[in-house]
Amino acid sequence: MIRRSPRARVAVALLALAGGLAAAPQAVAQPFPSKPIRMIVPFPAGSATDTIARVIGASVATSIGQPVLVENKAGADGAIAGAEVVRAAPDGYTVLMATNSPMSAAPAMRKVPPYDPVADFSPITDIGRYTFFIVVHPSVPANSVAELVAHAKANPGVLNYATGNTTGIVSMALFASLGGIKMVHVPYKGEPQALTDLVSGRVQVMVVSAGTSVPHIRDGRLRAIAVTLDKRSPVLPDVPTIAEAGMPQFKLTSWAAVFAPAKVPRDVVDRLNREFNAAIARPEVVQAMEKQAFILTGSTPEQLGGLVREQLESYKATMKAAGIEPE
């Protein structure tokens, strides 16, 4: 056995410690992503946003080699989902498939906002735009916006309208304000539940996404009287735009985008941006979104940040025009 002097033993120990410290970063550091990514969705399973998140998430998972796990956190106008992402570690492993509900409506509709949609999130990428139709149950004697307004004026407070998200809430409030009509608001936690009652006739009017409503419209269980886009939708080209139907003042953008918590490292933001933009360009994703009448866009993180700021102000203006006061 080799005997070392006390001084030699100290020197060997220091060298070993230095070697261990030098090796530690290489042992710990792992390229992103090295584990599953959680994608929080602010609406129930079966909703249009849930469908979009699952299709795009599956495509991203294939390219990054890690699962993208969709978690539905519905309620509070999307604020429950938004708050969960705000509280998450800023490492890129938790993202929000957001809409204007958690990012525009929830902050605008509360006197004390649940979070700051600009400061509390890292923008990743814009995803696209929803197609919404104004629909009625076949029992309603209206085949157009003008006929619906006339019927509602002749029967104030008789028609019930359903909402399953803040787009529906603000849209129907604006529609009623512009039309000078009174209807009864019946709120639901999500579109699927609201749509079930609309098809059954328990409620009679709704602003609803194309992804969940088009099959019912084509089967005659619902009647579409306008699309809220500025152009007619290819999925139902005979349905006029809301402007063509006589309400050019009705302007409301419904969008989806991906966000992470604030202070996510820039290299992680850039990787997520590349992966999501690559996913929405793949033919199978494009085809799936066409069936949902969802218009894909994509963007840089900076462009999405600008959209958030612009849409927050737009929502506040729309709410004021609709007579909705923050609570």
Secondary structure, DSSP 8 states (H G I E B T S, - for coil): -----HHHHHHHHHHHHHHHHHHHHHHH---S-SS-EEEEESS-TTSHHHHHHHHHHHHHHHHHTS-EEEEE---GGGHHHHHHHHHS-TTSSEEEEEEHIIIIIHHHT-SS-SS-TTTSEEEEEEEEE--EEEEE-TTS--SSHHHHHHHHHHSTTT-EEEESSHHHHHHHHHHHHHHT---EEEE-SSHHHHHHHHHHTSS-EEEEEHHHHHHHHHTTSSEEEEESSSS--TTSTTS-BTTTTT-TT-----EEEEEEETT--HHHHHHHHHHHHHHTTSHHHHHHHHHTT-EE----HHHHHHHHHHHHHHHHHHHHHHT----
